[in-house]
Amino acid sequence: MAQTPLPAPLTDSWSVLEDHCATALSTSRDLLTRLEAGAAADDIVPLLQREYEAVAGVREQIARFGGRLPANSAERRDEVAGHLAELMRLDEISRDLMSRRGVRLRTRA
């Protein structure tokens, strides 16, 4: 009889979430750097797609917590919250730069 494997410990989820945040931040910083350098649309579109996928990974990992935080997780939670705040700040700057260049983006739902 096959046994159902136990879910991975929630602390592993923190590491995965932190990794996704790092990827999203790196991609967002790369996008912003290229926007500031005046990158062509052909360079921007693939970066926007990578950024979207990276942020989707962050969202998926946050959803995995399901409102349950492991004990002694306040420090990691605060660190991730700082990453998310930085991600939103970079997104705002990038959107402003694209808007000034006439790039039209779909609005968030």
Beta strands, then each sheet from edge to edge (+ up, - down):
end
